[in-house]
Amino acid sequence: MPLLRHVEERVYQTWEASRRRQSSILSRFVAEAERAGGVVRQAVDPQAVGFSIAALAKAQGITLCQATDGDLARELNLEAALIEAGVSLVTGPSPDGIGHAEIGVTRATAGVAETGSIVVHLDEVDARLLTMLPEIHVALLHQDTVVDSLEEGLLLTRYLILRSCLQGRPSYLSWVTGPSRTADIERVLTIGVHGPRQLHIFLLPPAGKGIGSS
């Protein structure tokens, strides 16, 4: 418990420092995420994100999209947007959906500007699979959860794991940097062999709750 409080205080200090430099941190994050092959978009209105996802699906001939939960879908006005585009939506745990969904929509807990990575903290198996199996991973990230350095990102990772352990829960946490890629096959870089071919990150307005808050 004392260790968790100590790490939590350091995370809070990091969040306060990041807020004061948010503009420069976000610029660095966008540059590095795009350098890694991701697509980053600013989203002033979360409900407009649903229509952006629908447009993406329609442009690529996608017929099925899956979101981690109903609350996320409602927040983005996703169902109405997809219906208009002729795309089906599945929300929450659905093994059949995961096997066929071509877009997976999840939340990201934080971003790391130095590497252009997003930190995804999803404990349910189906939710985690949505970051791995669909051709396209769409992640929602609040601007004020982006930290500057690799060191700060690792501090946050430690805090999230310690908090989950204290609550008696397993902690499944991933850093995602761009779309999946490998050069294992004859040293030729190939995109999408072990995961999504595309990563789209929507930067939402600040949540105001602090990094790592539930």
Backbone as a chain_set.jsonl record, in Angstrom:
{"seq": "MPLLRHVEERVYQTWEASRRRQSSILSRFVAEAERAGGVVRQAVDPQAVGFSIAALAKAQGITLCQATDGDLARELNLEAALIEAGVSLVTGPSPDGIGHAEIGVTRATAGVAETGSIVVHLDEVDARLLTMLPEIHVALLHQDTVVDSLEEGLLLTRYLILRSCLQGRPSYLSWVTGPSRTADIERVLTIGVHGPRQLHIFLLPPAGKGIGSS", "coords": {"N": [[0.82, -1.221, 0.0], [1.883, 1.366, 0.86], [3.812, 1.596, -1.164], [2.234, 1.73, -3.475], [0.914, 4.172, -2.999], [3.081, 5.898, -3.084], [3.965, 5.617, -5.761], [1.643, 6.428, -7.045], [1.523, 9.132, -6.32], [3.736, 10.101, -7.702], [2.869, 9.647, -10.301], [0.722, 11.432, -10.383], [2.13, 13.858, -10.164], [3.502, 13.761, -12.566], [1.359, 13.947, -14.345], [0.429, 16.556, -13.787], [2.66, 18.046, -14.605], [2.689, 17.366, -17.302], [0.297, 18.489, -18.214], [0.908, 21.194, -18.237], [2.568, 21.369, -20.389], [1.162, 20.516, -22.546], [0.538, 21.083, -25.262], [3.006, 20.958, -26.726], [3.754, 18.343, -26.116], [1.672, 16.845, -27.27], [2.062, 17.462, -29.972], [4.501, 16.22, -30.423], [3.779, 13.572, -29.898], [1.899, 13.051, -31.968], [3.562, 13.305, -34.227], [5.429, 11.203, -33.828], [3.747, 8.953, -33.624], [2.645, 8.893, -36.184], [4.964, 8.577, -37.625], [5.482, 5.973, -37.002], [3.604, 4.721, -38.483], [0.952, 4.986, -37.804], [-2.337, 6.559, -37.84], [-3.391, 9.669, -36.882], [-5.979, 11.59, -35.49], [-7.543, 14.622, -34.614], [-10.261, 15.106, -32.42], [-12.849, 17.033, -31.761], [-15.512, 16.794, -30.99], [-16.743, 13.997, -29.472], [-18.918, 12.469, -30.452], [-18.822, 12.848, -33.15], [-16.847, 11.2, -33.93], [-17.883, 8.682, -34.39], [-19.05, 8.931, -36.942], [-16.767, 9.368, -38.437], [-15.513, 6.89, -38.172], [-17.431, 5.324, -39.432], [-17.25, 6.354, -42.031], [-14.667, 5.568, -42.668], [-14.989, 2.773, -42.615], [-16.862, 2.406, -44.689], [-15.424, 3.363, -46.904], [-13.504, 1.417, -47.157], [-14.868, -0.852, -47.682], [-15.885, -2.333, -45.55], [-17.893, -4.41, -43.475], [-18.561, -5.095, -40.877], [-18.235, -3.964, -37.582], [-16.773, -3.832, -34.354], [-17.139, -2.84, -30.991], [-15.671, -2.351, -27.736], [-17.519, -2.059, -25.643], [-20.94, -1.185, -24.775], [-21.253, 1.386, -23.713], [-19.108, 2.833, -24.766], [-19.755, 2.757, -27.489], [-22.142, 4.253, -27.468], [-21.192, 6.715, -26.581], [-19.779, 7.567, -28.779], [-21.72, 7.769, -30.667], [-21.978, 5.633, -32.356], [-23.529, 3.479, -33.389], [-25.717, 4.639, -34.822], [-24.31, 6.064, -36.769], [-22.987, 4.011, -38.168], [-25.115, 2.464, -39.121], [-26.214, 4.216, -40.946], [-24.204, 4.115, -42.818], [-24.407, 1.569, -43.692], [-23.185, -0.467, -42.266], [-22.668, -3.095, -39.972], [-22.871, -3.378, -36.357], [-21.32, -4.676, -33.46], [-21.319, -4.967, -29.96], [-19.498, -5.222, -26.891], [-18.637, -8.411, -25.247], [-18.244, -10.919, -27.643], [-17.615, -13.654, -29.168], [-18.154, -14.635, -31.766], [-18.441, -12.267, -33.159], [-15.864, -11.109, -32.938], [-14.388, -12.854, -34.468], [-15.089, -12.12, -37.026], [-15.215, -9.36, -37.279], [-13.992, -6.429, -38.818], [-13.116, -4.007, -38.026], [-11.944, -2.949, -34.93], [-12.895, -1.285, -32.036], [-11.605, 0.491, -29.381], [-10.779, 1.781, -26.086], [-7.95, 3.78, -25.176], [-5.642, 3.901, -22.526], [-3.545, 5.647, -22.079], [-1.039, 7.745, -23.691], [2.253, 7.792, -25.165], [4.541, 10.117, -25.897], [7.225, 10.098, -26.746], [7.677, 7.696, -28.116], [5.442, 7.47, -29.659], [3.477, 5.735, -28.881], [0.519, 3.96, -27.756], [-1.016, 3.178, -24.651], [-2.696, 0.384, -23.726], [-5.083, -0.854, -21.611], [-6.742, -3.441, -20.91], [-8.664, -5.831, -19.444], [-10.506, -7.894, -20.007], [-10.782, -10.754, -22.071], [-12.018, -10.73, -24.665], [-12.075, -7.996, -25.191], [-9.342, -7.386, -25.327], [-8.641, -8.883, -27.554], [-9.797, -7.414, -29.564], [-7.936, -5.514, -30.145], [-6.129, -6.858, -31.579], [-7.035, -8.805, -33.523], [-8.883, -7.742, -35.596], [-8.645, -6.169, -38.867], [-8.332, -3.45, -38.738], [-7.531, -1.284, -36.122], [-9.102, 0.899, -34.026], [-8.469, 3.431, -31.799], [-9.396, 5.262, -28.922], [-8.262, 8.152, -27.42], [-7.682, 10.261, -24.741], [-6.574, 13.629, -24.702], [-5.231, 14.66, -22.434], [-4.045, 12.487, -21.277], [-1.666, 11.865, -22.336], [1.725, 11.339, -21.989], [5.131, 12.547, -21.86], [7.677, 11.148, -21.987], [9.434, 7.977, -22.37], [10.204, 6.971, -19.899], [8.259, 8.115, -18.201], [6.002, 6.859, -19.194], [6.527, 4.201, -18.485], [6.474, 4.451, -15.727], [3.757, 5.004, -15.334], [2.726, 2.584, -16.287], [3.685, 0.839, -14.322], [2.24, 1.782, -12.116], [-0.441, 1.191, -12.846], [-0.369, -1.597, -12.919], [0.332, -2.224, -10.253], [-1.919, -1.184, -8.929], [-3.975, -2.816, -9.908], [-3.144, -5.291, -8.918], [-3.399, -4.849, -6.175], [-6.121, -4.706, -5.992], [-6.756, -7.268, -6.406], [-6.972, -8.242, -8.976], [-6.186, -9.581, -12.227], [-3.761, -8.131, -14.462], [-3.726, -6.942, -17.609], [-1.849, -5.459, -19.894], [-0.865, -3.481, -22.612], [1.549, -2.028, -24.81], [1.111, -0.255, -27.706], [2.452, 0.401, -30.791], [2.018, 1.874, -33.644], [0.782, 0.104, -36.632], [0.649, -3.537, -36.802], [3.732, -5.172, -37.474], [6.337, -7.03, -39.127], [9.577, -8.451, -39.785], [10.361, -10.968, -40.076], [10.107, -12.793, -42.123], [12.256, -13.62, -44.444], [13.522, -11.227, -43.953], [12.021, -9.141, -44.932], [10.073, -6.331, -44.596], [6.831, -6.572, -43.425], [3.466, -5.633, -43.192], [0.874, -6.129, -40.844], [0.862, -8.912, -40.351], [0.874, -10.165, -37.819], [-1.151, -8.867, -36.519], [-3.313, -5.913, -36.513], [-3.56, -4.18, -39.662], [-3.841, -1.512, -39.842], [-3.706, 1.347, -37.717], [-5.709, 3.592, -36.123], [-5.87, 6.542, -34.383], [-7.854, 8.456, -32.342], [-7.763, 11.568, -31.006], [-9.21, 12.694, -28.218], [-11.0, 15.381, -26.466], [-9.628, 16.762, -23.371], [-10.005, 14.642, -20.503], [-9.866, 15.305, -17.873], [-9.488, 13.864, -15.524], [-7.113, 12.828, -14.77], [-4.09, 10.973, -15.347], [-4.35, 7.518, -15.833], [-6.673, 7.247, -14.38], [-9.795, 5.714, -13.473]], "CA": [[0.0, 0.0, 0.0], [2.741, 2.556, 0.822], [4.451, 1.666, -2.479], [1.235, 2.222, -4.42], [0.701, 5.612, -2.757], [4.277, 6.603, -3.567], [3.936, 5.635, -7.232], [0.485, 7.246, -7.423], [1.909, 10.541, -6.18], [4.641, 10.416, -8.82], [2.027, 9.709, -11.502], [-0.014, 12.692, -10.312], [3.086, 14.92, -10.485], [3.74, 13.662, -14.006], [0.176, 14.467, -15.021], [0.426, 18.005, -13.633], [3.717, 18.584, -15.469], [2.283, 17.161, -18.693], [-0.76, 19.459, -18.53], [1.521, 22.504, -18.512], [3.277, 21.312, -21.683], [0.328, 19.622, -23.345], [0.602, 21.368, -26.691], [4.243, 20.426, -27.302], [3.726, 16.888, -25.959], [0.756, 16.309, -28.276], [2.714, 17.591, -31.281], [5.509, 15.163, -30.49], [3.067, 12.299, -29.975], [1.338, 12.899, -33.315], [4.673, 13.095, -35.161], [6.015, 9.876, -33.629], [2.745, 7.935, -33.947], [2.541, 8.834, -37.636], [6.227, 8.011, -38.109], [5.373, 4.522, -36.81], [2.613, 4.194, -39.41], [-0.401, 5.216, -37.332], [-3.076, 7.726, -38.32], [-3.886, 10.385, -35.704], [-6.947, 12.632, -35.828], [-8.111, 15.392, -33.504], [-11.72, 14.983, -32.375], [-13.421, 18.009, -30.828], [-16.78, 16.231, -30.528], [-16.659, 12.535, -29.499], [-19.967, 11.848, -31.26], [-18.435, 12.925, -34.557], [-15.917, 10.102, -34.19], [-18.653, 7.587, -34.967], [-19.207, 9.146, -38.378], [-15.444, 9.159, -39.042], [-15.311, 5.441, -38.246], [-18.336, 4.839, -40.471], [-16.683, 6.733, -43.332], [-13.512, 4.69, -42.866], [-15.504, 1.443, -42.942], [-17.49, 2.445, -46.013], [-14.38, 3.556, -47.916], [-12.709, 0.196, -47.31], [-15.743, -1.981, -47.94], [-16.027, -3.119, -44.327], [-19.304, -4.647, -43.181], [-18.795, -5.364, -39.456], [-17.387, -3.247, -36.631], [-17.052, -4.24, -32.982], [-16.627, -1.972, -29.933], [-15.471, -3.104, -26.498], [-18.687, -2.02, -24.763], [-22.046, -0.344, -25.224], [-21.036, 2.777, -23.304], [-18.213, 3.442, -25.745], [-20.513, 2.94, -28.729], [-23.076, 5.376, -27.282], [-20.393, 7.937, -26.466], [-19.341, 7.946, -30.124], [-22.866, 7.73, -31.575], [-21.436, 4.718, -33.356], [-24.542, 2.649, -34.044], [-26.446, 5.429, -35.811], [-23.393, 6.398, -37.864], [-22.714, 2.811, -38.959], [-26.35, 2.095, -39.822], [-26.307, 5.114, -42.107], [-23.201, 3.695, -43.799], [-24.656, 0.188, -44.071], [-22.212, -1.311, -41.565], [-23.211, -3.686, -38.744], [-22.108, -3.129, -35.137], [-21.413, -5.576, -32.319], [-20.693, -4.361, -28.788], [-19.272, -6.119, -25.773], [-18.108, -9.749, -25.539], [-18.926, -11.642, -28.722], [-16.608, -14.436, -29.897], [-18.484, -14.689, -33.195], [-18.145, -10.961, -33.736], [-14.418, -10.917, -33.026], [-13.871, -13.655, -35.575], [-15.45, -11.551, -38.325], [-15.134, -7.892, -37.295], [-12.825, -5.891, -39.538], [-12.686, -2.851, -37.247], [-12.104, -3.062, -33.487], [-12.863, 0.047, -31.419], [-11.281, 0.375, -27.962], [-10.208, 2.952, -25.416], [-6.545, 3.715, -24.765], [-5.486, 4.497, -21.198], [-2.559, 6.743, -22.126], [-0.149, 7.776, -24.842], [3.655, 8.124, -24.852], [4.964, 10.939, -27.024], [8.576, 9.764, -27.207], [7.63, 6.561, -29.031], [4.195, 7.472, -30.421], [2.749, 4.538, -28.47], [-0.639, 4.059, -26.867], [-1.057, 2.161, -23.603], [-4.026, -0.21, -23.703], [-5.248, -1.621, -20.375], [-8.021, -4.127, -21.056], [-8.533, -7.117, -18.766], [-11.352, -8.923, -20.607], [-10.149, -11.382, -23.232], [-12.621, -10.245, -25.906], [-11.646, -6.611, -25.405], [-7.944, -7.41, -25.762], [-8.582, -9.426, -28.911], [-10.187, -6.366, -30.517], [-6.734, -4.75, -30.51], [-5.2, -7.762, -32.266], [-7.559, -9.614, -34.62], [-9.421, -7.017, -36.756], [-7.692, -5.54, -39.789], [-8.157, -2.048, -38.337], [-7.739, -0.98, -34.704], [-9.401, 2.305, -33.75], [-8.276, 3.674, -30.368], [-9.809, 6.578, -28.444], [-7.255, 8.584, -26.453], [-7.868, 11.633, -24.261], [-5.354, 14.415, -24.852], [-4.501, 14.887, -21.192], [-3.438, 11.257, -20.782], [-0.419, 11.65, -23.07], [2.937, 11.762, -21.28], [6.194, 12.903, -22.789], [8.832, 10.271, -22.137], [9.365, 6.539, -22.131], [10.284, 6.783, -18.455], [6.951, 8.44, -17.619], [5.093, 5.8, -19.601], [6.819, 3.021, -17.664], [5.972, 4.762, -14.385], [2.309, 4.802, -15.384], [2.512, 1.143, -16.405], [3.905, 0.254, -12.991], [1.122, 2.172, -11.265], [-1.637, 0.445, -13.243], [-0.192, -2.993, -12.513], [0.259, -2.267, -8.79], [-3.302, -0.94, -8.529], [-4.754, -4.013, -10.212], [-2.739, -6.341, -7.98], [-3.984, -4.529, -4.874], [-7.554, -4.996, -6.102], [-6.911, -8.705, -6.609], [-7.333, -8.507, -10.37], [-5.062, -9.7, -13.17], [-3.56, -6.879, -15.198], [-3.258, -7.162, -18.969], [-1.543, -4.12, -20.381], [-0.033, -3.533, -23.82], [1.963, -0.822, -25.515], [0.901, -0.441, -29.141], [3.151, 1.43, -31.558], [1.728, 1.697, -35.063], [0.179, -1.173, -37.022], [1.515, -4.703, -36.633], [4.732, -5.326, -38.539], [7.391, -8.009, -38.868], [10.545, -8.684, -40.86], [10.834, -12.338, -39.856], [10.091, -13.568, -43.371], [13.327, -13.21, -45.356], [13.91, -9.85, -43.611], [11.209, -8.186, -45.692], [9.085, -5.737, -43.704], [5.456, -6.872, -43.817], [2.499, -5.029, -42.277], [-0.383, -6.81, -40.574], [0.943, -10.372, -40.243], [0.552, -10.591, -36.457], [-2.13, -7.964, -35.917], [-3.962, -4.98, -37.438], [-2.804, -3.52, -40.722], [-3.98, -0.065, -39.663], [-4.013, 1.87, -36.391], [-6.248, 4.952, -36.167], [-5.974, 7.087, -33.024], [-8.63, 9.689, -32.25], [-7.431, 12.346, -29.81], [-10.411, 13.316, -27.665], [-10.734, 16.463, -25.528], [-9.172, 16.301, -22.048], [-10.993, 14.026, -19.621], [-9.781, 16.04, -16.622], [-9.492, 12.971, -14.373], [-5.761, 12.433, -14.426], [-3.572, 9.804, -16.038], [-4.564, 6.264, -15.146], [-7.923, 7.229, -13.631], [-10.833, 4.833, -14.021]], "C": [[0.854, 1.271, 0.0], [3.421, 2.726, -0.531], [3.486, 2.223, -3.511], [1.011, 3.719, -4.245], [1.871, 6.433, -3.278], [4.255, 6.728, -5.088], [2.787, 6.505, -7.725], [0.811, 8.736, -7.343], [2.833, 10.966, -7.316], [3.864, 10.515, -10.134], [1.256, 11.023, -11.535], [0.9, 13.872, -10.67], [3.394, 14.946, -11.981], [2.58, 14.257, -14.788], [0.139, 15.991, -14.954], [1.469, 18.65, -14.538], [3.334, 18.472, -16.942], [1.213, 18.163, -19.116], [-0.17, 20.81, -18.901], [2.224, 22.537, -19.863], [2.474, 20.508, -22.707], [0.469, 19.84, -24.843], [1.842, 20.754, -27.34], [4.283, 18.902, -27.208], [2.835, 16.264, -27.023], [1.368, 16.378, -29.67], [3.746, 16.49, -31.48], [4.84, 13.796, -30.631], [2.545, 12.048, -31.389], [2.446, 12.58, -34.317], [5.232, 11.675, -35.053], [5.03, 8.755, -33.966], [2.606, 7.783, -35.459], [3.827, 8.29, -38.258], [6.198, 6.468, -38.022], [4.295, 3.894, -37.696], [1.175, 4.353, -38.964], [-1.034, 6.441, -37.978], [-3.69, 8.394, -37.091], [-4.812, 11.51, -36.145], [-7.423, 13.318, -34.556], [-9.628, 15.282, -33.566], [-12.27, 15.931, -31.315], [-14.694, 17.465, -30.195], [-16.715, 14.711, -30.604], [-17.718, 11.892, -30.389], [-19.67, 11.913, -32.754], [-17.486, 11.786, -34.933], [-16.646, 8.923, -34.832], [-18.806, 7.723, -36.471], [-17.874, 9.007, -39.108], [-15.149, 7.677, -39.186], [-16.19, 4.844, -39.341], [-17.803, 5.155, -41.864], [-15.481, 5.85, -43.671], [-13.97, 3.299, -43.297], [-16.07, 1.4, -44.36], [-16.444, 2.545, -47.115], [-13.594, 2.273, -48.176], [-13.568, -1.055, -47.476], [-15.958, -2.894, -46.748], [-17.501, -3.233, -43.956], [-19.603, -4.86, -41.696], [-17.748, -4.686, -38.589], [-17.756, -3.719, -35.227], [-16.38, -3.28, -31.999], [-16.558, -2.755, -28.627], [-16.707, -3.131, -25.608], [-19.728, -1.042, -25.295], [-21.864, 1.111, -24.863], [-20.146, 3.506, -24.301], [-18.952, 3.712, -27.046], [-21.478, 4.118, -28.624], [-22.324, 6.705, -27.216], [-20.001, 8.476, -27.837], [-20.487, 8.045, -31.121], [-22.598, 6.752, -32.717], [-22.514, 3.944, -34.112], [-25.279, 3.422, -35.139], [-25.575, 5.74, -37.023], [-23.162, 5.194, -38.767], [-23.944, 2.355, -39.733], [-26.501, 2.929, -41.091], [-25.351, 4.698, -43.212], [-23.389, 2.248, -44.254], [-23.696, -0.798, -43.446], [-22.841, -1.82, -40.269], [-22.281, -3.414, -37.562], [-22.389, -4.208, -34.104], [-20.728, -4.885, -31.154], [-20.533, -5.408, -27.692], [-18.736, -7.47, -26.203], [-18.925, -10.456, -26.611], [-17.875, -12.403, -29.526], [-16.879, -14.494, -31.393], [-18.154, -13.371, -33.877], [-16.666, -10.758, -33.934], [-13.827, -11.683, -34.199], [-14.12, -13.038, -36.935], [-15.315, -10.033, -38.406], [-13.851, -7.429, -37.969], [-12.319, -4.593, -38.916], [-12.959, -3.141, -35.779], [-11.927, -1.701, -32.857], [-12.658, -0.112, -29.916], [-10.884, 1.733, -27.393], [-8.719, 2.708, -25.193], [-6.419, 4.452, -23.435], [-4.568, 5.702, -21.231], [-1.8, 6.68, -23.438], [1.248, 8.173, -24.388], [4.246, 8.833, -26.058], [6.31, 10.507, -27.604], [8.574, 8.652, -28.249], [6.387, 6.558, -29.92], [3.315, 6.279, -30.094], [1.47, 4.896, -27.728], [-0.546, 2.907, -25.856], [-2.493, 1.669, -23.503], [-4.126, -1.133, -22.497], [-6.644, -2.233, -20.379], [-7.888, -5.528, -20.475], [-9.362, -8.226, -19.399], [-10.719, -9.441, -21.902], [-10.693, -10.825, -24.539], [-12.173, -8.823, -26.225], [-10.206, -6.565, -25.907], [-7.828, -7.887, -27.205], [-8.97, -8.388, -29.957], [-9.013, -5.476, -30.906], [-5.801, -5.581, -31.387], [-5.752, -8.401, -33.537], [-8.115, -8.831, -35.803], [-8.32, -6.395, -37.621], [-7.355, -4.106, -39.363], [-8.441, -1.904, -36.848], [-7.966, 0.52, -34.569], [-9.32, 2.508, -32.238], [-8.66, 5.108, -30.028], [-8.888, 6.991, -27.3], [-7.524, 10.028, -26.036], [-6.525, 12.383, -24.262], [-4.543, 14.527, -23.566], [-3.971, 13.607, -20.553], [-2.141, 10.936, -21.513], [0.749, 12.2, -22.259], [4.069, 11.917, -22.286], [7.181, 11.771, -23.052], [8.52, 8.802, -21.901], [9.378, 6.251, -20.631], [8.938, 7.058, -17.779], [5.912, 7.387, -17.981], [5.288, 4.532, -18.782], [6.359, 3.222, -16.224], [4.465, 4.533, -14.321], [1.964, 3.318, -15.471], [2.662, 0.457, -15.046], [2.727, 0.558, -12.068], [-0.129, 1.351, -11.58], [-1.551, -1.015, -12.801], [-0.308, -3.132, -10.996], [-1.185, -2.104, -8.309], [-4.169, -2.173, -8.773], [-4.426, -5.143, -9.233], [-3.366, -6.109, -6.606], [-5.473, -4.858, -4.854], [-7.828, -6.482, -6.341], [-7.297, -9.09, -8.018], [-6.079, -8.755, -11.191], [-4.931, -8.401, -13.947], [-2.951, -7.184, -16.557], [-3.078, -5.802, -19.633], [-0.58, -4.226, -21.554], [0.363, -2.126, -24.263], [1.823, -1.116, -27.003], [1.546, 0.722, -29.875], [2.94, 1.163, -33.04], [1.042, 0.378, -35.359], [1.172, -2.307, -36.807], [2.49, -4.808, -37.798], [5.746, -6.388, -38.13], [8.325, -8.063, -40.065], [11.126, -10.085, -40.722], [10.968, -13.124, -41.153], [11.101, -12.981, -44.346], [13.705, -11.738, -45.187], [13.201, -8.797, -44.46], [10.117, -7.654, -44.763], [7.674, -5.969, -44.252], [4.512, -6.319, -42.756], [1.302, -5.955, -42.105], [-0.331, -8.316, -40.448], [0.463, -10.849, -38.874], [-0.495, -9.716, -35.776], [-2.691, -7.014, -36.954], [-3.015, -4.385, -38.481], [-2.834, -2.0, -40.565], [-4.277, 0.253, -38.203], [-4.472, 3.311, -36.548], [-6.471, 5.413, -34.727], [-6.754, 8.39, -33.09], [-8.302, 10.364, -30.925], [-8.667, 13.102, -29.35], [-10.046, 14.472, -26.751], [-10.306, 15.93, -24.168], [-10.298, 15.735, -21.208], [-11.012, 14.721, -18.265], [-9.748, 15.175, -15.38], [-8.084, 12.554, -13.946], [-5.362, 11.145, -15.151], [-3.816, 8.557, -15.193], [-5.844, 6.207, -14.322], [-8.923, 6.304, -14.289], [-11.986, 5.68, -14.545]], "O": [[0.581, 2.179, -0.786], [3.594, 3.849, -1.005], [3.851, 3.074, -4.323], [0.928, 4.454, -5.229], [1.69, 7.514, -3.837], [4.495, 7.803, -5.636], [2.933, 7.235, -8.705], [0.41, 9.508, -8.214], [2.714, 12.078, -7.831], [4.163, 11.362, -10.977], [1.146, 11.657, -12.584], [0.489, 14.778, -11.394], [3.528, 16.012, -12.582], [2.78, 14.977, -15.766], [-0.152, 16.647, -15.953], [1.204, 19.675, -15.166], [3.619, 19.37, -17.734], [1.221, 18.636, -20.253], [-0.689, 21.495, -19.782], [2.45, 23.61, -20.421], [3.039, 19.899, -23.616], [0.515, 18.877, -25.608], [1.743, 20.106, -28.382], [4.788, 18.238, -28.113], [3.206, 15.253, -27.62], [1.209, 15.45, -30.463], [3.854, 15.906, -32.557], [5.298, 12.958, -31.409], [2.728, 10.963, -31.941], [2.292, 11.693, -35.156], [5.48, 11.023, -36.067], [5.419, 7.729, -34.524], [2.465, 6.668, -35.96], [3.788, 7.624, -39.292], [6.795, 5.768, -38.839], [4.094, 2.68, -37.667], [0.262, 3.909, -39.66], [-0.345, 7.258, -38.589], [-4.428, 7.754, -36.342], [-4.487, 12.283, -37.046], [-7.674, 12.665, -33.544], [-10.215, 15.358, -34.645], [-12.169, 15.662, -30.118], [-14.928, 17.654, -29.001], [-16.636, 14.169, -31.707], [-17.448, 10.871, -31.021], [-20.205, 11.123, -33.532], [-17.34, 11.452, -36.109], [-16.102, 8.249, -35.707], [-18.704, 6.734, -37.198], [-17.84, 8.581, -40.262], [-14.598, 7.247, -40.199], [-15.754, 3.967, -40.088], [-17.892, 4.327, -42.771], [-15.305, 5.438, -44.817], [-13.412, 2.714, -44.226], [-15.791, 0.479, -45.128], [-16.565, 1.886, -48.148], [-13.081, 2.063, -49.275], [-13.063, -2.176, -47.418], [-16.188, -4.092, -46.912], [-18.263, -2.278, -44.104], [-20.764, -4.812, -41.289], [-16.545, -4.809, -38.822], [-18.926, -3.978, -34.946], [-15.205, -2.947, -32.15], [-17.305, -3.714, -28.435], [-16.931, -4.108, -24.892], [-19.441, -0.194, -26.14], [-22.274, 1.991, -25.62], [-20.401, 4.662, -24.641], [-18.794, 4.778, -27.641], [-21.621, 4.893, -29.57], [-22.793, 7.71, -27.751], [-19.902, 9.687, -28.034], [-20.267, 8.366, -32.289], [-22.94, 7.003, -33.873], [-22.426, 3.773, -35.328], [-25.447, 2.921, -36.251], [-26.039, 5.686, -38.162], [-23.141, 5.329, -39.99], [-23.829, 1.908, -40.874], [-26.862, 2.424, -42.154], [-25.632, 4.894, -44.394], [-22.636, 1.752, -45.092], [-23.419, -1.85, -44.022], [-23.478, -1.052, -39.548], [-21.073, -3.244, -37.73], [-23.535, -4.605, -33.894], [-19.67, -4.28, -31.33], [-21.322, -6.347, -27.581], [-18.415, -7.671, -27.374], [-20.145, -10.575, -26.499], [-17.304, -11.854, -30.468], [-15.952, -14.413, -32.199], [-17.66, -13.341, -35.004], [-16.243, -10.284, -34.988], [-12.885, -11.222, -34.844], [-13.445, -13.384, -37.904], [-15.303, -9.479, -39.505], [-12.771, -7.964, -37.722], [-11.224, -4.131, -39.238], [-14.068, -3.532, -35.415], [-10.928, -1.026, -33.104], [-13.451, -0.776, -29.25], [-10.683, 2.7, -28.127], [-8.284, 1.567, -25.04], [-7.023, 5.508, -23.246], [-4.779, 6.67, -20.5], [-1.895, 5.711, -24.192], [1.411, 8.815, -23.35], [4.431, 8.229, -27.115], [6.507, 10.549, -28.818], [9.389, 8.669, -29.171], [6.283, 5.739, -30.834], [2.504, 5.853, -30.916], [1.345, 5.977, -27.152], [-0.064, 1.819, -26.17], [-3.403, 2.45, -23.226], [-3.352, -2.081, -22.369], [-7.605, -1.621, -19.912], [-7.086, -6.327, -20.96], [-8.969, -9.391, -19.339], [-10.197, -8.674, -22.71], [-9.919, -10.481, -25.433], [-11.923, -8.486, -27.382], [-9.886, -5.793, -26.811], [-7.025, -7.368, -27.981], [-8.529, -8.465, -31.104], [-9.091, -4.756, -31.902], [-4.797, -5.07, -31.883], [-5.03, -8.53, -34.525], [-7.847, -9.215, -36.942], [-7.212, -6.135, -37.151], [-6.249, -3.617, -39.595], [-9.481, -2.355, -36.368], [-7.113, 1.317, -34.956], [-10.02, 1.835, -31.482], [-8.303, 6.046, -30.74], [-8.75, 6.259, -26.32], [-7.586, 10.918, -26.884], [-5.49, 11.839, -23.876], [-3.313, 14.494, -23.598], [-3.499, 13.631, -19.416], [-1.576, 9.857, -21.332], [0.763, 13.374, -21.888], [3.966, 11.466, -23.427], [7.488, 11.467, -24.205], [7.497, 8.441, -21.321], [8.644, 5.384, -20.154], [8.528, 6.316, -16.887], [5.043, 7.061, -17.172], [4.317, 3.865, -18.426], [5.908, 2.278, -15.575], [3.961, 3.939, -13.368], [1.034, 2.847, -14.816], [1.858, -0.399, -14.677], [2.274, -0.314, -11.326], [-0.799, 0.871, -10.667], [-2.544, -1.596, -12.362], [-0.967, -4.048, -10.505], [-1.622, -2.801, -7.393], [-5.0, -2.529, -7.938], [-5.317, -5.86, -8.778], [-3.809, -7.053, -5.952], [-6.017, -5.243, -3.819], [-8.979, -6.902, -6.464], [-7.885, -10.149, -8.237], [-5.021, -8.203, -10.889], [-5.9, -7.652, -14.072], [-1.807, -7.628, -16.65], [-4.048, -5.091, -19.896], [0.4, -4.969, -21.499], [-0.396, -1.17, -24.107], [2.354, -2.11, -27.499], [1.231, 1.884, -29.619], [3.616, 0.314, -33.623], [0.751, -0.389, -34.441], [2.372, -2.08, -36.649], [2.132, -4.569, -38.951], [5.984, -6.615, -36.944], [7.938, -7.769, -41.196], [12.233, -10.361, -41.186], [11.821, -14.002, -41.277], [10.836, -11.968, -44.994], [14.145, -11.083, -46.132], [13.722, -7.702, -44.675], [9.334, -8.425, -44.209], [7.367, -5.611, -45.389], [4.732, -6.514, -41.561], [0.778, -6.499, -43.077], [-1.381, -8.958, -40.438], [-0.275, -11.83, -38.783], [-0.695, -9.825, -34.566], [-2.568, -7.267, -38.152], [-1.841, -4.127, -38.214], [-1.969, -1.293, -41.083], [-5.006, -0.479, -37.534], [-3.726, 4.157, -37.042], [-7.171, 4.758, -33.955], [-6.37, 9.317, -33.803], [-8.536, 9.801, -29.855], [-9.117, 14.037, -30.013], [-8.905, 14.555, -26.296], [-10.585, 14.777, -23.839], [-11.407, 16.269, -21.194], [-12.037, 14.733, -17.583], [-9.958, 15.682, -14.278], [-7.903, 11.987, -12.869], [-6.215, 10.337, -15.517], [-3.529, 8.538, -13.996], [-6.083, 5.217, -13.631], [-8.911, 6.123, -15.506], [-12.969, 5.139, -15.051]]}, "num_chains": 1, "name": "protein.A"}
